[in-house]
Amino acid sequence: MPGPSVQNVDDIDFSDIEAKYRVDFDDGLDRLIVVDGVPVIDNSKTERLLAKIAKEFTKKGISIKPDDIFVPWDQSTGKSKGFVFIEFRNVDDAVLAVSALHGHPFDAKHTFKVNHFTDVERFAELDETYAEPEEEEYVPKEHLRAWLADPQGRDQYVTYRGDEVNIHWHGKPSQSELAYKPEWKDFLYVAWSPLGTYIATLHRQGVRLWGGPSWKPVQRFAHPMVKLIDFSPCENYLVTWSNEPIVVPEGAVQGPQYFSPDDEGNNVAVWDIKSGDLLRTFSTFTETEPGQPKKQMPWPFVGRLTTGEMISIYELPSMGLHGKKSLKVEGVTDFEWCPLGDKDRDDAEKEKSGKSTKKARENILAYWTPEFANQPARVTLMSFPSRVILRQKNLFNVSECKLHWQNQGDFLCVKVDRHTKTKKSIFCNLEIFRLREKDYPVEVVELKDTGERFAIVSSSDPNLGNPGPGITIKTDVSFYQLDHAKNDFRLLRTLPNRTSNAIRWSPRGRHVVLATVGSSSKSELEFWDLDLNTEGKGEKDSEWGAGIQLIGTADHYGVTDVEWDPSGRYLATSASAWTHTLENGYAVWDFRGTELVKQIQDRFKQFIWRPRPPTLLGKDKQKQIRRNLKEYSKQFEEEDAAEESNVSAELIALRKRLVDEWNAWRIMRQKETGEKGELKQESEDKEEIEVWVDEVIEQIEEVVTE
């Protein structure tokens, strides 16, 4: 019986299977990249370096192995040359690596510079023969702050009504006019940058910045469905936020100004305003326990707060984590940066120029942690980047803390909500840190019963928190000021039985407006002067609190927003259609509460004053101007008189022209009706003389000081 036949494997044809499952690799050099900015090492550290490089690429979603990296060596020194070659399986991975890793900080001293090998080879073979370049025609750019050179020193404001935006000049009635009417379409809202250089519009596709005398587009940022934006104080960076996560569709444009697949799922982006480049993206959602809703980070943010664990602070413009580690603060709930005051700016400038031996103050951040375990709640001041703790204050029986910095960074006010031991009632007090004094002393202002000054609104109304329709909450407004003689804060005055729920200080801090905002039954405005009777007097010469005087009252029905102009001379109030649809529009008042402009406009949404950058004049120059204010006033009074005289002359000329036109019309009509002879006879018998008399009824001169 014959046995089973045996077939040689070499005789079997596998060509059809091999063709079906064959994997084609690119044979060109397009798969090869060069990574410069790599640390120079000796042979003993090779394995560790390659593993770290592979890890950095993996973080960006590009999977490579240490075996894919080739390290060139310098035979004379036995060390690496500071760059490596990496070969990928396809060209797409190489392209993604160049866009994602170029400019990536590898460590504190090294930053990757990534290029295609073909680019290096092409540039190395360039013809080095010098050819004189063609001279391009110089096109001057517009000055983005040209509006500050207005001869009349006017401010600007923007209004948004329906689908229209208007930018206005604001000054005396004769100087107020429309500055520009842009044709911007399909946007969510508008916003000025902190120093007034740009105006931003939010569109479905992203953000656009406009500026200059002609209001041309300056920059754009592609963040689809953007809802909120925030500028850095120096206007160098922009943060955008959307409630929808970033999605990068297949085939989307790639580059430094666009999102990459690595940004998918995030919803906050940080941009460089000058270049328009995307610096980094984050997610505002933090992980919570299963079944619990996700918590959102506070907006806007300067670092990144991981609730209950740490504060992550990133360097700009690289957006690398500062010091390669976060601030680990167990239980941290909120933090705020100290604003840079004028004194800090002066110290920094002097230190740069070498004129000051005193080191400028570092950045300071304040954060608070609630009670946990056996530790009390705590407020901490920390210097950064040294990370030195400057001051800590323990707090007990704390329900909530709110951090409020004074605009010059001289004081930190911590509003502390406390509960009784039974936790049945809540009371409040203020912990005020004094940043300019040694050891950062803390003043406590008790509120249980009831610049260098502040005001608070308090209420014991039983309807507080649930007012209901037609009910206005009764409030008390209290003013406090630092008493230099006793070196603590004292109550200046309390205004009882008010309905005010909003306080708006003028930029210089002398005038304040108390407003009732968001009420359907009350819309009162109170204009107060806190230094009315203390001009030229010291603290010892004037009675404590005697300078507080009510200088005007007004009413704006349905008011939703109250804002001072940058000079502190005018106040704008508006009723936005975003809140209600009753008598929308805006009004402009002087600091005494006199109405200057009022516009009732349906579908009115926004009124925003254009901010001004800090003055370039030093403290000494400002004092000199204040001392010689009367001399400057004469010049302005002469200009006002000349303007009034011109207006009167124009009015008289207009009246004379109208009379002449009327007489000419009468003569023409009389000729047509055959009454020319009678007119001539009357003119011979009677002579008419027309005299124009201008009479000054009353002239009042007032000197108004702020």
C-alpha positions as CSV (number, residue, x, y, z in Angstrom):
1,M,0.0,0.0,0.0
2,P,1.6,3.3,-1.1
3,G,2.3,5.9,1.7
4,P,1.2,9.6,1.7
5,S,2.9,11.8,-0.8
6,V,5.3,14.5,0.5
7,Q,5.5,17.9,-1.3
8,N,8.5,20.2,-0.9
9,V,7.6,23.7,0.5
10,D,10.0,25.3,-1.9
11,D,7.8,24.1,-4.8
12,I,4.7,25.9,-3.5
13,D,3.8,29.2,-5.1
14,F,2.9,31.8,-2.4
15,S,3.0,34.8,-4.8
16,D,-0.7,35.5,-4.6
17,I,-0.7,35.6,-0.8
18,E,2.5,37.7,-0.6
19,A,1.0,40.2,-3.1
20,K,-2.1,40.5,-1.0
21,Y,-0.4,41.1,2.4
22,R,2.7,42.9,1.2
23,V,3.6,46.1,3.2
24,D,5.3,48.8,1.1
25,F,7.8,51.0,2.8
26,D,9.0,54.3,1.4
27,D,12.6,54.0,0.2
28,G,13.2,57.8,-0.2
29,L,14.8,60.1,2.3
30,D,11.5,61.9,3.0
31,R,11.0,59.5,6.0
32,L,14.1,60.8,7.7
33,I,14.2,63.8,10.0
34,V,17.1,65.6,11.8
35,V,16.6,66.6,15.4
36,D,19.0,69.3,16.6
37,G,19.2,70.7,20.1
38,V,19.9,67.3,21.7
39,P,22.2,67.2,24.8
40,V,25.9,66.3,24.1
41,I,26.6,63.1,26.0
42,D,29.2,60.3,26.2
43,N,28.6,56.7,25.3
44,S,27.5,55.7,28.8
45,K,24.4,57.8,28.7
46,T,23.2,56.8,25.2
47,E,20.6,54.3,26.3
48,R,19.0,56.8,28.7
49,L,19.0,59.6,26.2
50,L,17.4,57.6,23.4
51,A,14.7,56.4,25.8
52,K,13.9,60.0,26.9
53,I,13.7,61.2,23.2
54,A,11.4,58.4,22.3
55,K,9.2,59.3,25.3
56,E,9.0,62.9,24.2
57,F,7.8,61.9,20.8
58,T,5.3,59.4,22.3
59,K,3.7,62.3,24.3
60,K,2.9,64.0,21.0
61,G,1.2,60.9,19.7
62,I,4.2,59.8,17.5
63,S,5.3,56.2,18.4
64,I,9.0,55.5,17.9
65,K,11.6,53.1,19.4
66,P,15.1,53.9,20.6
67,D,16.3,51.6,17.7
68,D,14.9,54.1,15.2
69,I,17.2,56.9,16.4
70,F,20.8,57.2,15.1
71,V,23.3,59.2,17.1
72,P,26.3,60.7,15.2
73,W,29.6,60.7,17.3
74,D,32.6,62.9,17.3
75,Q,35.6,60.5,17.2
76,S,38.1,63.1,18.5
77,T,36.2,63.7,21.7
78,G,34.2,60.5,22.1
79,K,31.0,62.5,22.6
80,S,27.8,63.0,20.5
81,K,27.5,65.9,18.1
82,G,24.2,67.3,19.6
83,F,21.8,66.1,16.9
84,V,20.2,62.8,15.9
85,F,18.6,61.2,12.9
86,I,15.2,59.5,13.2
87,E,13.7,57.2,10.5
88,F,9.9,56.7,10.3
89,R,7.9,54.1,8.5
90,N,6.1,56.6,6.3
91,V,6.2,60.2,5.2
92,D,3.1,61.3,7.1
93,D,4.6,60.4,10.5
94,A,7.7,62.4,9.6
95,V,5.6,65.4,8.6
96,L,3.7,65.2,11.9
97,A,6.9,64.9,13.9
98,V,8.3,68.1,12.3
99,S,5.2,70.2,13.0
100,A,4.6,68.8,16.5
101,L,8.2,68.7,17.9
102,H,9.8,71.7,16.3
103,G,10.5,74.2,19.1
104,H,9.6,71.6,21.8
105,P,11.5,72.2,25.1
106,F,13.4,68.9,25.8
107,D,14.7,70.2,29.2
108,A,15.6,73.4,30.9
109,K,18.6,74.0,28.6
110,H,17.7,72.3,25.3
111,T,15.0,72.9,22.8
112,F,14.4,70.6,19.8
113,K,14.9,72.1,16.3
114,V,13.3,69.5,13.9
115,N,13.7,69.5,10.1
116,H,13.3,67.1,7.2
117,F,16.6,65.5,6.1
118,T,15.8,66.4,2.5
119,D,15.5,70.1,3.5
120,V,19.0,69.9,5.1
121,E,20.4,68.2,2.0
122,R,18.7,70.8,-0.3
123,F,20.0,73.8,1.6
124,A,23.5,72.3,1.9
125,E,23.7,72.1,-2.0
126,L,22.6,75.7,-2.6
127,D,24.5,77.9,-4.9
128,E,26.5,80.2,-2.7
129,T,27.0,82.8,-5.5
130,Y,25.8,86.1,-4.1
131,A,22.9,87.7,-6.0
132,E,21.8,91.1,-5.0
133,P,18.1,90.9,-3.9
134,E,15.5,93.1,-5.5
135,E,14.6,96.1,-3.4
136,E,11.0,95.8,-2.2
137,E,8.9,98.8,-2.0
138,Y,8.5,99.9,1.7
139,V,4.9,99.8,2.9
140,P,4.6,101.5,6.2
141,K,2.3,99.8,8.8
142,E,-0.4,101.7,10.6
143,H,0.3,102.8,14.1
144,L,-2.0,100.7,16.3
145,R,-2.2,103.4,19.0
146,A,-2.7,106.4,16.7
147,W,-6.0,107.2,18.4
148,L,-4.0,108.4,21.4
149,A,-2.7,111.3,19.4
150,D,-6.1,112.9,18.9
151,P,-5.5,116.7,19.2
152,Q,-8.6,117.1,21.4
153,G,-7.6,114.2,23.7
154,R,-10.9,112.4,23.2
155,D,-11.8,108.9,24.4
156,Q,-13.6,106.3,22.3
157,Y,-16.3,103.8,22.9
158,V,-17.9,101.0,20.9
159,T,-21.6,100.2,20.7
160,Y,-23.1,96.9,19.5
161,R,-26.8,97.0,18.4
162,G,-28.5,94.3,16.4
163,D,-25.9,93.3,13.8
164,E,-24.2,96.7,13.7
165,V,-21.1,97.9,15.5
166,N,-20.2,101.6,15.7
167,I,-17.1,103.2,17.2
168,H,-17.5,106.7,18.5
169,W,-15.4,109.7,19.6
170,H,-16.5,111.1,22.9
171,G,-15.8,114.6,24.1
172,K,-17.7,117.9,24.4
173,P,-21.0,117.9,22.5
174,S,-19.4,119.6,19.6
175,Q,-16.5,117.0,19.5
176,S,-18.6,113.8,19.8
177,E,-19.0,112.1,16.5
178,L,-18.9,108.7,14.8
179,A,-15.3,107.5,14.3
180,Y,-15.9,104.3,12.3
181,K,-18.7,102.1,11.1
182,P,-17.3,98.7,10.3
183,E,-18.9,96.1,8.1
184,W,-18.3,93.2,10.5
185,K,-20.9,90.4,10.1
186,D,-21.9,87.2,12.0
187,F,-20.1,87.6,15.3
188,L,-21.0,86.8,18.9
189,Y,-19.7,89.9,20.7
190,V,-16.9,92.4,20.7
191,A,-14.1,93.1,23.3
192,W,-11.3,95.6,23.7
193,S,-7.8,94.5,24.6
194,P,-6.6,95.7,28.1
195,L,-4.5,98.6,26.7
196,G,-7.0,99.5,24.0
197,T,-4.7,98.5,21.1
198,Y,-7.0,96.0,19.5
199,I,-10.7,95.2,19.3
200,A,-11.7,91.6,19.0
201,T,-14.7,90.0,17.4
202,L,-15.8,86.4,18.1
203,H,-17.0,84.5,15.0
204,R,-18.1,80.9,14.4
205,Q,-14.7,80.2,12.9
206,G,-12.6,81.9,15.6
207,V,-11.4,85.3,16.7
208,R,-10.3,88.4,14.7
209,L,-8.4,91.4,15.9
210,W,-8.8,94.8,14.3
211,G,-6.9,98.1,14.8
212,G,-5.1,101.1,13.4
213,P,-6.7,104.3,11.9
214,S,-8.3,102.3,9.1
215,W,-9.4,99.4,11.4
216,K,-7.9,96.7,9.1
217,P,-7.7,93.1,10.3
218,V,-4.5,92.6,12.3
219,Q,-4.6,89.0,13.3
220,R,-6.9,86.0,13.4
221,F,-7.1,82.8,15.5
222,A,-8.8,79.7,14.2
223,H,-10.7,78.3,17.2
224,P,-14.1,77.1,15.9
225,M,-17.2,77.8,18.1
226,V,-15.2,80.1,20.5
227,K,-17.3,81.6,23.2
228,L,-14.9,83.4,25.6
229,I,-11.6,85.2,25.2
230,D,-9.1,86.8,27.6
231,F,-6.0,88.9,26.9
232,S,-2.8,88.9,28.9
233,P,-2.2,92.3,30.7
234,C,0.6,93.1,28.3
235,E,-1.4,92.2,25.2
236,N,1.1,89.6,24.0
237,Y,-1.0,86.5,24.4
238,L,-4.7,85.5,24.0
239,V,-6.7,82.7,25.6
240,T,-9.7,81.3,23.9
241,W,-12.4,79.0,25.3
242,S,-15.2,76.9,23.8
243,N,-17.8,74.7,25.5
244,E,-17.2,72.2,22.7
245,P,-14.0,70.1,22.6
246,I,-11.6,70.6,19.7
247,V,-12.1,68.3,16.7
248,V,-9.5,68.2,13.9
249,P,-11.2,66.7,10.7
250,E,-9.3,64.5,8.4
251,G,-7.4,66.6,5.8
252,A,-7.5,69.8,7.9
253,V,-4.8,72.4,7.4
254,Q,-1.7,71.8,9.6
255,G,0.8,74.4,10.8
256,P,1.8,76.5,13.7
257,Q,-1.5,78.6,13.6
258,Y,-3.8,75.6,13.5
259,F,-4.9,72.7,15.8
260,S,-3.2,69.3,15.4
261,P,-4.6,65.9,16.3
262,D,-2.8,66.2,19.6
263,D,-5.1,69.1,20.6
264,E,-8.3,67.1,20.1
265,G,-10.6,66.9,23.2
266,N,-9.2,70.1,24.7
267,N,-11.2,73.3,24.7
268,V,-8.8,76.1,25.9
269,A,-6.1,77.5,23.6
270,V,-3.3,79.9,24.3
271,W,-2.1,82.0,21.3
272,D,0.8,84.4,20.5
273,I,-0.8,87.6,19.3
274,K,2.1,89.0,17.3
275,S,2.7,85.8,15.3
276,G,-0.7,84.2,15.5
277,D,0.9,80.9,16.5
278,L,-0.9,78.4,18.7
279,L,1.2,77.8,21.9
280,R,-0.7,75.1,23.7
281,T,-4.2,73.7,24.5
282,F,-5.7,72.5,27.7
283,S,-8.9,70.9,28.9
284,T,-11.0,72.8,31.5
285,F,-12.6,69.6,32.8
286,T,-11.1,67.8,35.7
287,E,-11.5,64.1,36.5
288,T,-14.1,63.4,39.3
289,E,-15.4,60.3,40.9
290,P,-17.6,58.0,38.8
291,G,-21.1,59.2,38.6
292,Q,-20.2,62.8,39.6
293,P,-20.5,65.7,37.1
294,K,-17.3,67.1,35.8
295,K,-16.0,70.3,37.4
296,Q,-14.8,73.2,35.3
297,M,-11.7,75.3,36.0
298,P,-12.3,79.0,36.9
299,W,-12.2,81.4,34.0
300,P,-9.9,83.1,33.1
301,F,-6.9,81.3,34.4
302,V,-3.2,82.1,34.5
303,G,-1.8,78.8,35.6
304,R,-3.6,75.5,35.5
305,L,-5.4,74.5,38.7
306,T,-5.9,70.8,39.3
307,T,-8.6,71.0,42.0
308,G,-7.4,69.7,45.3
309,E,-3.9,68.8,44.2
310,M,-1.6,71.3,42.5
311,I,-1.1,74.5,40.6
312,S,0.7,74.2,37.3
313,I,2.4,77.3,36.0
314,Y,3.7,77.5,32.4
315,E,6.4,79.7,30.9
316,L,5.7,81.9,27.9
317,P,6.0,81.7,24.9
318,S,7.3,78.0,25.1
319,M,4.3,77.0,27.3
320,G,6.6,74.6,29.1
321,L,5.9,73.7,32.7
322,H,8.1,76.0,34.8
323,G,10.9,74.2,36.6
324,K,9.5,70.9,35.1
325,K,7.2,70.5,38.1
326,S,4.0,71.9,39.5
327,L,3.3,73.5,42.9
328,K,1.9,70.6,45.0
329,V,-0.7,72.1,47.4
330,E,-3.0,69.6,48.9
331,G,-6.6,70.8,48.9
332,V,-5.9,74.0,47.0
333,T,-9.2,75.6,45.8
334,D,-8.4,78.9,44.2
335,F,-5.5,81.2,43.4
336,E,-4.9,84.7,42.0
337,W,-1.8,86.5,40.7
338,C,-0.9,89.9,42.2
339,P,-1.3,92.7,39.6
340,L,1.8,94.6,38.7
341,G,1.6,98.1,40.2
342,D,3.3,101.3,39.1
343,K,5.9,101.0,41.8
344,D,6.8,97.5,40.7
345,R,7.1,98.7,37.0
346,D,9.4,101.5,38.1
347,D,11.6,99.2,40.2
348,A,11.8,96.7,37.2
349,E,12.8,99.5,34.8
350,K,15.4,100.9,37.1
351,E,16.9,97.4,37.7
352,K,17.1,96.9,34.0
353,S,18.9,100.2,33.4
354,G,21.3,99.6,36.3
355,K,20.1,102.7,38.2
356,S,18.7,100.8,41.2
357,T,20.5,98.6,43.7
358,K,17.2,97.4,45.0
359,K,15.9,94.2,43.4
360,A,12.4,94.5,41.9
361,R,9.7,92.5,43.6
362,E,9.0,89.0,42.3
363,N,5.6,87.9,41.1
364,I,3.4,87.0,43.9
365,L,0.4,84.6,43.9
366,A,-2.1,84.0,46.7
367,Y,-4.0,80.8,47.2
368,W,-6.3,79.3,49.8
369,T,-7.0,75.8,51.0
370,P,-10.1,74.7,53.0
371,E,-10.1,72.8,56.2
372,F,-9.2,69.1,55.9
373,A,-8.1,66.5,58.3
374,N,-6.9,68.3,61.4
375,Q,-5.6,71.4,59.6
376,P,-7.4,74.7,59.5
377,A,-8.2,76.7,56.4
378,R,-5.2,78.7,55.2
379,V,-4.4,81.7,52.9
380,T,-0.8,81.7,51.6
381,L,1.3,84.3,49.8
382,M,4.0,82.8,47.7
383,S,6.8,84.5,45.7
384,F,7.4,83.2,42.2
385,P,9.6,81.8,40.6
386,S,11.6,81.4,43.8
387,R,8.5,79.6,45.3
388,V,9.3,81.1,48.8
389,I,6.3,81.3,51.1
390,L,6.0,84.9,52.3
391,R,3.1,84.7,54.6
392,Q,0.5,82.3,55.8
393,K,-2.7,83.0,57.7
394,N,-4.7,80.2,59.4
395,L,-8.5,80.6,59.4
396,F,-11.1,78.7,61.3
397,N,-14.8,77.7,60.8
398,V,-14.5,78.7,57.1
399,S,-17.2,78.0,54.6
400,E,-15.8,80.0,51.6
401,C,-13.0,82.4,50.7
402,K,-12.8,85.0,47.9
403,L,-9.5,86.6,46.9
404,H,-9.5,90.2,45.7
405,W,-6.3,92.1,44.8
406,Q,-6.1,95.9,44.9
407,N,-5.4,97.2,41.4
408,Q,-1.8,98.3,42.3
409,G,-1.0,95.1,44.2
410,D,-0.6,97.0,47.5
411,F,-3.3,95.0,49.3
412,L,-5.0,91.6,49.2
413,C,-8.5,91.4,50.6
414,V,-9.7,88.0,51.5
415,K,-13.5,87.8,52.0
416,V,-14.0,85.0,54.5
417,D,-17.5,83.5,55.0
418,R,-17.5,81.8,58.4
419,H,-20.1,79.6,60.1
420,T,-20.9,79.2,63.8
421,K,-20.1,76.1,65.6
422,T,-23.6,74.8,65.1
423,K,-23.3,75.7,61.3
424,K,-26.8,77.2,61.5
425,S,-25.7,80.8,60.5
426,I,-23.1,82.5,58.4
427,F,-21.2,85.7,59.1
428,C,-18.4,87.5,57.2
429,N,-15.2,89.4,57.8
430,L,-12.3,90.7,55.7
431,E,-8.7,89.8,56.1
432,I,-6.5,92.5,54.5
433,F,-2.9,91.7,53.7
434,R,-0.6,94.8,53.4
435,L,2.0,93.8,50.8
436,R,4.2,96.9,51.0
437,E,5.1,96.5,54.7
438,K,7.5,94.2,56.5
439,D,6.3,90.7,57.3
440,Y,3.0,91.4,55.4
441,P,0.8,92.3,58.4
442,V,-2.9,91.4,58.2
443,E,-5.8,93.7,59.3
444,V,-9.1,92.1,60.2
445,V,-12.3,94.1,59.4
446,E,-15.3,92.6,61.2
447,L,-18.5,92.6,59.3
448,K,-20.7,90.6,61.6
449,D,-22.7,93.6,62.7
450,T,-22.5,95.8,60.1
451,G,-6.0,102.6,46.5
452,E,-6.4,102.6,50.5
453,R,-10.2,102.7,50.7
454,F,-12.9,100.3,49.8
455,A,-16.6,99.9,50.0
456,I,-18.8,96.9,50.7
457,V,-22.5,96.1,50.2
458,S,-24.1,94.1,53.0
459,S,-27.7,93.0,53.6
460,S,-29.8,91.3,56.3
461,D,-33.0,91.3,54.1
462,P,-34.9,88.1,54.6
463,N,-35.6,87.9,50.9
464,L,-31.8,87.8,50.1
465,G,-31.1,84.8,47.8
466,N,-34.7,84.4,46.8
467,P,-36.1,87.9,46.0
468,G,-39.0,87.0,43.7
469,P,-40.6,89.2,41.1
470,G,-41.0,92.9,42.0
471,I,-39.0,92.6,45.3
472,T,-35.9,94.7,45.7
473,I,-33.4,93.7,48.4
474,K,-32.5,96.3,51.0
475,T,-28.8,96.9,51.5
476,D,-26.3,98.9,53.5
477,V,-23.2,100.4,51.9
478,S,-20.1,101.0,54.0
479,F,-17.0,102.9,53.2
480,Y,-13.6,102.1,54.8
481,Q,-10.3,103.9,54.6
482,L,-6.7,103.3,55.9
483,D,-6.1,105.6,58.9
484,H,-2.3,106.3,58.7
485,A,-2.3,107.7,62.2
486,K,-3.6,104.5,63.8
487,N,-2.2,102.3,61.0
488,D,-5.4,100.3,60.5
489,F,-8.6,100.4,58.5
490,R,-11.5,102.5,59.9
491,L,-15.1,102.9,58.9
492,L,-15.7,106.2,57.2
493,R,-19.5,106.1,56.9
494,T,-22.4,103.6,56.4
495,L,-25.3,104.4,54.1
496,P,-28.4,102.4,55.4
497,N,-31.6,101.4,53.7
498,R,-30.3,101.5,50.1
499,T,-31.2,99.3,47.2
500,S,-27.7,99.6,45.7
501,N,-26.1,96.2,44.7
502,A,-23.2,97.5,42.6
503,I,-20.3,99.7,43.4
504,R,-18.2,101.4,40.6
505,W,-15.1,103.4,41.6
506,S,-13.8,106.0,39.2
507,P,-10.2,105.2,38.0
508,R,-8.7,107.7,40.4
509,G,-10.7,106.5,43.4
510,R,-12.2,109.8,44.4
511,H,-15.7,109.4,43.0
512,V,-17.9,106.4,43.3
513,V,-21.3,105.4,41.9
514,L,-23.8,103.2,43.8
515,A,-26.2,101.5,41.3
516,T,-29.2,99.2,41.5
517,V,-28.5,96.7,38.7
518,G,-30.8,94.0,37.4
519,S,-33.9,95.0,39.3
520,S,-37.3,95.3,37.6
521,S,-38.6,97.9,40.1
522,K,-35.6,100.1,41.0
523,S,-32.8,101.6,38.8
524,E,-31.3,104.3,41.0
525,L,-27.8,105.8,40.5
526,E,-26.1,107.7,43.3
527,F,-22.9,109.8,42.6
528,W,-20.7,110.3,45.6
529,D,-17.5,112.3,46.2
530,L,-15.3,111.1,49.0
531,D,-13.0,114.1,49.1
532,L,-15.3,117.0,48.6
533,N,-14.5,119.1,51.6
534,T,-10.9,117.9,52.2
535,E,-9.1,119.8,49.4
536,G,-5.7,121.0,50.7
537,K,-6.3,119.6,54.2
538,G,-4.3,116.9,55.9
539,E,-5.8,114.0,57.8
540,K,-5.4,115.8,61.1
541,D,-7.2,118.9,59.9
542,S,-10.3,117.3,58.6
543,E,-12.9,115.3,60.5
544,W,-12.9,111.6,59.8
545,G,-15.5,110.8,57.1
546,A,-16.5,114.5,56.6
547,G,-15.5,114.4,52.9
548,I,-18.1,112.0,51.8
549,Q,-20.9,113.9,50.0
550,L,-23.7,113.0,47.7
551,I,-23.3,115.2,44.6
552,G,-26.0,113.8,42.3
553,T,-28.7,111.2,41.7
554,A,-30.1,109.8,38.5
555,D,-32.2,107.0,37.2
556,H,-31.8,104.6,34.2
557,Y,-34.6,102.2,33.9
558,G,-33.5,98.6,33.5
559,V,-29.8,99.3,33.8
560,T,-27.6,96.2,33.4
561,D,-24.1,97.6,33.0
562,V,-22.3,100.6,34.7
563,E,-18.7,101.6,33.6
564,W,-16.5,104.7,34.0
565,D,-14.5,106.1,31.2
566,P,-10.6,105.9,31.5
567,S,-10.4,109.6,32.6
568,G,-13.0,109.2,35.4
569,R,-15.0,112.2,34.2
570,Y,-17.9,110.3,32.6
571,L,-20.0,107.3,33.4
572,A,-21.8,105.1,30.9
573,T,-24.9,103.1,31.8
574,S,-26.6,100.6,29.5
575,A,-29.6,98.3,29.4
576,S,-28.6,95.2,27.3
577,A,-31.0,93.1,25.3
578,W,-29.0,90.1,26.4
579,T,-30.7,90.6,29.8
580,H,-34.1,92.0,29.0
581,T,-35.9,93.7,26.1
582,L,-37.4,96.7,27.9
583,E,-36.1,100.2,26.9
584,N,-32.7,98.9,25.7
585,G,-30.0,101.6,25.1
586,Y,-27.4,103.6,26.8
587,A,-26.7,106.9,28.6
588,V,-23.6,108.9,29.4
589,W,-23.4,111.1,32.5
590,D,-20.7,113.4,33.9
591,F,-19.2,112.6,37.4
592,R,-21.9,114.8,39.1
593,G,-24.8,112.8,37.6
594,T,-25.8,115.2,34.8
595,E,-27.2,113.4,31.8
596,L,-25.2,114.2,28.6
597,V,-26.4,111.6,26.1
598,K,-29.2,109.1,26.1
599,Q,-30.1,106.7,23.3
600,I,-33.1,104.3,23.5
601,Q,-32.3,101.6,20.9
602,D,-34.1,98.3,20.4
603,R,-31.8,95.2,20.2
604,F,-29.0,97.2,21.9
605,K,-26.4,94.8,23.4
606,Q,-23.0,96.4,24.4
607,F,-21.4,99.6,25.4
608,I,-17.7,99.5,26.2
609,W,-15.2,102.3,26.7
610,R,-11.9,101.9,24.9
611,P,-9.1,101.4,27.6
612,R,-6.0,103.6,27.7
613,P,-2.5,102.4,28.4
614,P,-0.7,103.7,31.5
615,T,0.7,107.3,31.2
616,L,4.3,107.7,30.1
617,L,4.7,110.7,32.4
618,G,6.6,110.1,35.6
619,K,5.4,110.9,39.1
620,D,7.3,114.1,39.3
621,K,5.9,115.3,35.9
622,Q,2.4,114.5,37.0
623,K,2.8,116.5,40.3
624,Q,4.2,119.4,38.2
625,I,1.1,119.4,36.0
626,R,-1.2,119.3,39.0
627,R,0.6,122.3,40.6
628,N,0.3,124.3,37.3
629,L,-3.3,123.2,36.6
630,K,-4.6,126.8,36.5
631,E,-2.1,127.8,33.8
632,Y,-3.3,124.9,31.6
633,S,-6.9,125.7,32.4
634,K,-6.5,129.2,30.9
635,Q,-5.5,127.6,27.6
636,F,-8.6,125.3,27.6
637,E,-10.9,128.2,28.5
638,E,-9.6,130.2,25.6
639,E,-10.2,127.3,23.3
640,D,-13.8,126.9,24.6
641,A,-14.5,130.7,24.2
642,A,-13.1,130.6,20.6
643,E,-15.3,127.6,19.8
644,E,-18.4,129.3,21.3
645,S,-17.6,132.5,19.3
646,N,-17.3,130.5,16.1
647,V,-20.6,128.8,16.8
648,S,-22.3,132.2,17.4
649,A,-20.8,133.7,14.2
650,E,-22.0,130.6,12.2
651,L,-25.4,130.9,13.6
652,I,-25.7,134.6,12.8
653,A,-24.5,134.0,9.2
654,L,-27.1,131.2,8.8
655,R,-29.9,133.4,10.0
656,K,-28.8,136.3,7.6
657,R,-28.7,133.9,4.7
658,L,-32.2,132.6,5.5
659,V,-33.6,136.1,5.7
660,D,-32.0,137.1,2.3
661,E,-33.4,134.0,0.7
662,W,-36.9,134.8,2.1
663,N,-36.8,138.4,0.8
664,A,-35.6,137.2,-2.6
665,W,-38.5,134.7,-2.8
666,R,-41.0,137.4,-1.9
667,I,-39.8,139.7,-4.6
668,M,-39.9,136.9,-7.2
669,R,-43.5,136.0,-6.1
670,Q,-44.6,139.7,-6.2
671,K,-43.2,140.1,-9.7
672,E,-45.3,137.2,-10.8
673,T,-48.5,138.7,-9.4
674,G,-47.9,142.2,-10.9
675,E,-47.3,144.0,-7.6
676,K,-43.9,145.4,-8.4
677,G,-45.1,149.0,-8.5
678,E,-46.8,148.8,-5.1
679,L,-43.7,147.3,-3.6
680,K,-41.6,150.2,-5.1
681,Q,-44.0,152.8,-3.7
682,E,-43.9,151.3,-0.2
683,S,-40.2,151.2,-0.3
684,E,-40.0,154.9,-1.1
685,D,-42.4,155.9,1.7
686,K,-41.0,153.6,4.4
687,E,-37.4,152.6,5.2
688,E,-36.9,149.4,7.1
689,I,-33.7,148.8,9.2
690,E,-33.0,145.4,10.5
691,V,-30.8,145.1,13.6
692,W,-29.5,141.9,15.2
693,V,-28.8,142.2,18.9
694,D,-27.0,139.5,20.9
695,E,-27.6,139.6,24.7
696,V,-25.8,137.7,27.3
697,I,-28.4,136.8,29.9
698,E,-26.2,135.1,32.5
699,Q,-22.6,133.9,32.7
700,I,-21.4,131.6,35.4
701,E,-17.9,130.4,35.9
702,E,-17.2,127.2,37.9
703,V,-13.9,125.6,38.8
704,V,-14.4,121.8,39.0
705,T,-11.6,119.7,40.5
706,E,-11.4,116.0,40.7
